Amino acid sequence: MLTLVFFFSLTGTAAADAVTVGAWPATGSQMWRISFPANGASELYYPHASTYFTASYENKAPHLTRLRVEGGLANGIKAATGSDSDWDYTQSSSLWYYGEFKTTGKSAFINVDWVRPAGADSEYFIGYGYRQNAFRMTDGVYFVENYAGQSPPHMLSGLDSTYTATYQGPHIGVKGKSAISPRVSVVGSVAYSPLALAQGHGWWNLRSLEFDHTGTAQMVDAYIGLRYALSGNQAAAVTAGYRYQYMSLYQGTENTSAEISWDKATSVQKGFYFTSEFRF
């Protein structure tokens, strides 16, 4: 989890609660794909660029299990251009339909971990993670329909559809640090969920179609950073580093038909992060 922001010293200082606040300007994408009974497929792609504002809290007791809670909120995913691609392989391997649309949205995540020290400068944890990306699609235009290019492209008048993807599940992880000097340390962590619940909910307003996706997935959350203590007793510190989140569907279904498979979905957020930490 943004385990990255808790940089709690395990040696050299008394047990302390830790509070961290920060920002994570992330870029990435979300996509999903379904397959139809007659060898057809549909794939939607959403760019994702936003700044998460993060906060975390970790309680004291370094020789016992500790509780760590961390979350991030991006209230505005930057406007970008997404795409909708459809195929009918019984007729051709070429695109049957291709359109684009404006995307906006919001995103959030939360992690709750139970932590135990594994050594002087390392720890392991188990916990639960939750991620959600909600996209809105407007200003649609299509370039290909029934294999024929549209010149000029045709507008999708009145498009105002939504799609929300959620990944959640238990994870395990490790975290460590390596001192470069009394005040500077390299910190890093990785958390992995081998079996998570993936869900999608869509509303296609032009077709009055509401649908749900359900499947199993994996999740990865990793970071590395450079931490600088602002005081000799480590009571305050700042950290800069790089973080990567990845979610990937194993397999899934759609509720509109038992013959439709939700066979691919990914979500990626990555970028440099900055945090300030206070211990008391």
GIWO-V178409 format. One record per helix or strand of 2 or more residues. SS is the DSSP state (alpha for helix, beta for strand). FROM is the first residue (numbers start at 0). LEN is the number of residues. If there is no record, write none. Layout:
BEGIN
[[SS | FROM | LEN] [SS | FROM | LEN]]
END
This chain:
BEGIN
[[alpha | 1 | 4] [beta | 17 | 19] [beta | 39 | 19] [beta | 65 | 23] [beta | 94 | 25] [beta | 121 | 24] [beta | 147 | 32] [beta | 183 | 21] [beta | 208 | 21] [beta | 235 | 19] [beta | 256 | 23]]
END
